[in-house]
Amino acid sequence: MTTSKKVLVVGATGYLGLYIVKQLQERGQDFVALARNKQKLLVNGINEAQIIEVQVTNQKQLEGVCNDVDVVISCLGITRQQDGLKYMDIDYQANLNILLEAEKAGVDKFIYISALNAPKYSNVRMLRAKERFSTRLLSSERLQPCVIRPNGFFSDLEEIYHMATKGSVCLFGSSSIKLNPIHGEDLAAFCIEAIHSNLTELDIGGPEVLTTTQIAQFAFEAQCKDVNIVRLPDCLRRLTLCLMKHLPEKWGGAAEFFLTVMGNNSIAPTYGEHKIRDYYADIFAMVNKP
C-alpha cells in the first residue's frame, strides 16, 4: 500500500534499514534516508536526491531533517562497537536527537524498532538503552509513537550455520530454547505496514516457532553434513554471562545480549513467509557458487 506520506528512514544503511528503503522504493513511496556514509545506499540503487548524509550524534547537523516529513522509521542502533560510541550514545541519545527534531517539525508518527522482551531485560546494557528511548518516545504527546519489538533476525543466527560448517554446533542446556526469528525482508514489510496502525507497541516474530536444536539441524542439512550437536551445561552460559557483564561494552555488550536471550524462550506473534531452512540453503548456494 502506498500513501502520500513522506517517510524518513533512520539507520538506513543497516541490515534492516536497507530492506526498508528498498521496499519503500519498490512501492513508489516518497522517502528520504539518513546515512553517515551515502555510498552504501548509492550502490543499492537509492537516488542521491533521497539521501541525507549526516552524523546522527551531531544535533546541529540534524537541524531540519524532519521538515516536510510525515513519518519517521528508526532502526538506528549499535550492532558493532566502533568510534568509542556506547549504546546510550546511539540507541538512546542519537534516537532522541531525531525525536526532538521530529517533534519540532510536527511529524505525525515516529516508529522505533527495539527488541523483543527488552523491558524484561533492563539489566542488559544494549536493551537498557533501547528501552530508555522507547519510554521517552511512548511518552511523547506531540506525535503518534510506535515501538516495534522484533524477535532475533535470521542474520543473528548465521553463527549457528558457521559452527555447523566447522563440524559441530554448541548449544546450552539439556533442553532446547524455542524462538521464532524473522527475516529482515519480512520485518521491513511489517514496519511499513505499521505506518497505518494505531497501536503503540507491537511484538513480532517470524512464521515458524522452532527449537534451537531444529535450527542447528537445518544448518547441517543445508550443508549436507551429519548432525553433531554438543550440549554445554547451562551453568557455563550463566558463568560466561557474569563475565561479559563486567567487560566494557566493546567486548562484552553483544555477548551479554546473546547469552541473556538464549536463557529463555523467545516467542512473538508470527508473521512473514521466509524460513530459516531456506535462508541457510541460500547461504550455502552463495558460498558454493561456481
Secondary structure as GFF3:
##gff-version 3
##sequence-region A 1 290
A	DSSP	beta_strand	6	10	.	.	.	ID=ss1
A	DSSP	alpha_helix	15	26	.	.	.	ID=ss2
A	DSSP	beta_strand	30	35	.	.	.	ID=ss3
A	DSSP	alpha_helix	39	43	.	.	.	ID=ss4
A	DSSP	three_ten_helix	48	50	.	.	.	ID=ss5
A	DSSP	beta_strand	51	53	.	.	.	ID=ss6
A	DSSP	three_ten_helix	60	62	.	.	.	ID=ss7
A	DSSP	beta_strand	71	74	.	.	.	ID=ss8
A	DSSP	alpha_helix	87	87	.	.	.	ID=ss9
A	DSSP	pi_helix	88	94	.	.	.	ID=ss10
A	DSSP	alpha_helix	95	105	.	.	.	ID=ss11
A	DSSP	beta_strand	109	113	.	.	.	ID=ss12
A	DSSP	alpha_helix	125	138	.	.	.	ID=ss13
A	DSSP	beta_strand	144	150	.	.	.	ID=ss14
A	DSSP	three_ten_helix	154	157	.	.	.	ID=ss15
A	DSSP	alpha_helix	158	165	.	.	.	ID=ss16
A	DSSP	beta_strand	169	172	.	.	.	ID=ss17
A	DSSP	beta_strand	178	179	.	.	.	ID=ss18
A	DSSP	alpha_helix	184	193	.	.	.	ID=ss19
A	DSSP	three_ten_helix	194	196	.	.	.	ID=ss20
A	DSSP	beta_strand	201	204	.	.	.	ID=ss21
A	DSSP	beta_strand	210	211	.	.	.	ID=ss22
A	DSSP	alpha_helix	212	222	.	.	.	ID=ss23
A	DSSP	beta_strand	229	232	.	.	.	ID=ss24
A	DSSP	alpha_helix	234	245	.	.	.	ID=ss25
A	DSSP	alpha_helix	249	261	.	.	.	ID=ss26
A	DSSP	alpha_helix	276	287	.	.	.	ID=ss27
###
